[in-house]
Amino acid sequence: MAVTGWTAAVVACSILHGSNHIPPAERATVAPIEAQAFLDNAQPRLPLEFLLGVALVESRFGPRGSERDRSNGVWGIFQIQRLDLRCWGPASQVVYFTGRRHRHRHVRVVRHDDPAFCTEAQTIARAEYFDPAVNIRRGAALLALRRRQVYAARHSARVYASWVGSYYFGSVPLRRQRRALREFFRYAGRVAGAQHAMHERLEQCRRATLPE
């Protein structure tokens, strides 16, 4: 059950307000679907603004993401990781030069995700992750799982407060992994900032829809 005081129209407005990665041709149809999915998956421990904040950080609400996302094996609005769904295309060579006067020539072989090389099973699975409603539901479920995992272990109050960092890392980095811990807290800070920004967008959209 959704736990929120926002309407689907206001949420859709907030998604489209400002910078976003939804293709122009899809905006009118995709935004309301995303809005309803966010409302359906909001809960007391995962409030609407929080879900919107994570989605803003991860993909700016782009239902398909970029070629780089797909090459890295992350999918859809919540950038859910499924490395087995990558479909590698033919290898290509990238030539670049380094050193004084660019005298040293280097050749790097790269491969990118190419849907043309997917199996039927991969194509079906990828379509599910690109579906906004499915992706948001799975993303919210994964967030809830990460929260339970963090709170089930012994951590500091700071880690508990920044538990969303485990969504990005998959777990809480060890204390000796200082660089990873900094990234963990930095990600949580980005989500907090995005959550605040989305709350402001929601308020702006609500005021815009109020009768004069």
ZIFENWO-V311622 format. One record per backbone hydrogen bond with DSSP energy under -0.5 kcal/mol. NH is the residue of the N-H (numbers start at 1). CO is the residue of the C=O. E is the energy in kcal/mol with one decimal. If there is no record, write none. Layout:
nh:NH co:CO e:E
nh:NH co:CO e:E
This chain:
nh:4 co:2 e:-0.6
nh:11 co:7 e:-2.3
nh:12 co:8 e:-2.6
nh:13 co:9 e:-2.0
nh:14 co:10 e:-2.2
nh:15 co:11 e:-1.9
nh:16 co:12 e:-1.8
nh:17 co:13 e:-1.3
nh:21 co:60 e:-1.7
nh:23 co:21 e:-0.5
nh:26 co:23 e:-1.9
nh:27 co:23 e:-1.0
nh:27 co:24 e:-0.6
nh:29 co:26 e:-0.8
nh:30 co:26 e:-3.2
nh:31 co:27 e:-1.8
nh:33 co:29 e:-0.9
nh:34 co:30 e:-2.6
nh:35 co:31 e:-2.8
nh:36 co:32 e:-2.3
nh:37 co:33 e:-2.0
nh:38 co:34 e:-2.6
nh:39 co:35 e:-2.2
nh:40 co:36 e:-2.5
nh:41 co:37 e:-1.5
nh:42 co:38 e:-0.8
nh:42 co:39 e:-0.6
nh:43 co:46 e:-1.7
nh:46 co:43 e:-1.0
nh:51 co:47 e:-2.2
nh:52 co:48 e:-2.7
nh:53 co:49 e:-2.1
nh:54 co:50 e:-2.4
nh:55 co:51 e:-2.3
nh:56 co:52 e:-2.3
nh:57 co:53 e:-2.1
nh:58 co:54 e:-2.7
nh:59 co:55 e:-2.7
nh:60 co:55 e:-1.3
nh:60 co:56 e:-0.6
nh:61 co:55 e:-1.0
nh:62 co:59 e:-1.4
nh:63 co:61 e:-0.6
nh:70 co:66 e:-2.2
nh:71 co:67 e:-2.5
nh:72 co:68 e:-1.5
nh:73 co:70 e:-1.0
nh:74 co:69 e:-2.3
nh:75 co:80 e:-1.9
nh:79 co:76 e:-1.4
nh:80 co:75 e:-2.1
nh:82 co:73 e:-3.0
nh:85 co:82 e:-1.6
nh:86 co:83 e:-1.4
nh:88 co:86 e:-0.6
nh:89 co:112 e:-2.8
nh:92 co:110 e:-2.7
nh:94 co:108 e:-3.1
nh:95 co:93 e:-0.5
nh:96 co:106 e:-2.3
nh:98 co:104 e:-2.3
nh:102 co:99 e:-2.2
nh:103 co:100 e:-0.9
nh:104 co:98 e:-2.4
nh:105 co:103 e:-0.7
nh:106 co:96 e:-3.2
nh:108 co:94 e:-3.0
nh:110 co:92 e:-3.0
nh:110 co:108 e:-0.5
nh:114 co:87 e:-3.9
nh:117 co:114 e:-2.3
nh:118 co:115 e:-1.8
nh:123 co:119 e:-2.3
nh:124 co:120 e:-2.1
nh:125 co:121 e:-2.3
nh:126 co:122 e:-2.8
nh:127 co:123 e:-1.9
nh:128 co:124 e:-1.4
nh:129 co:125 e:-1.7
nh:130 co:126 e:-1.8
nh:131 co:127 e:-0.8
nh:131 co:128 e:-0.6
nh:132 co:130 e:-0.5
nh:135 co:131 e:-2.9
nh:136 co:132 e:-2.5
nh:137 co:133 e:-1.9
nh:138 co:134 e:-2.5
nh:139 co:135 e:-2.8
nh:140 co:136 e:-2.5
nh:141 co:137 e:-2.0
nh:142 co:138 e:-2.3
nh:143 co:139 e:-2.3
nh:144 co:140 e:-2.3
nh:145 co:141 e:-2.1
nh:146 co:142 e:-2.6
nh:147 co:143 e:-2.3
nh:148 co:144 e:-2.1
nh:149 co:145 e:-2.5
nh:150 co:146 e:-2.4
nh:151 co:147 e:-2.4
nh:152 co:148 e:-1.3
nh:153 co:149 e:-0.5
nh:153 co:150 e:-1.2
nh:155 co:153 e:-0.7
nh:160 co:156 e:-2.2
nh:161 co:157 e:-2.3
nh:162 co:158 e:-1.2
nh:163 co:160 e:-1.2
nh:165 co:162 e:-2.4
nh:166 co:163 e:-2.4
nh:167 co:164 e:-1.7
nh:168 co:164 e:-0.7
nh:169 co:165 e:-2.0
nh:170 co:166 e:-2.6
nh:173 co:171 e:-0.6
nh:177 co:174 e:-1.5
nh:178 co:176 e:-1.6
nh:181 co:177 e:-2.5
nh:182 co:178 e:-2.4
nh:183 co:179 e:-1.9
nh:184 co:180 e:-2.4
nh:185 co:181 e:-2.4
nh:186 co:182 e:-2.3
nh:187 co:183 e:-2.6
nh:188 co:184 e:-1.8
nh:189 co:185 e:-2.1
nh:190 co:186 e:-2.2
nh:191 co:187 e:-2.3
nh:192 co:188 e:-2.2
nh:193 co:189 e:-2.3
nh:194 co:190 e:-2.5
nh:195 co:191 e:-2.9
nh:196 co:192 e:-2.0
nh:197 co:193 e:-2.2
nh:198 co:194 e:-2.6
nh:199 co:195 e:-2.0
nh:200 co:196 e:-2.1
nh:201 co:197 e:-2.2
nh:202 co:198 e:-2.6
nh:203 co:199 e:-2.3
nh:204 co:200 e:-2.4
nh:205 co:201 e:-2.7
nh:206 co:202 e:-2.5
nh:207 co:203 e:-2.4
nh:208 co:204 e:-2.0
nh:209 co:205 e:-1.3
nh:210 co:206 e:-0.8
nh:210 co:207 e:-0.7
